[in-house]
Amino acid sequence: MSGEAVEHIALAGTVISFVTPSAAAVEQRLREVFCRRGRFFESAGAAFPMLSEDVTSLTLGVAHRLGAVRNEIVFGDALKRSTF
């Protein structure tokens, strides 16, 4: 992945599990909700046993775009001024 897109995936069907918490949980526990509970699977079928009302699977491209949107909302101008 680059800052702009997923550039290469070794297994084309790779997905990541994604917890869909309430907005309050996102603000208060982002690392716990996303980082600790996000898992990579070689396919949507392999992820299926882990899915529930609160957990879905996303393609890496969708997860990347969702992260970019979230970062823009939370960090906005700081990202634009950054020289990372």
Order of alpha helices (4+ residues) and beta strands (2+ residues): beta-alpha-beta-alpha-beta-alpha
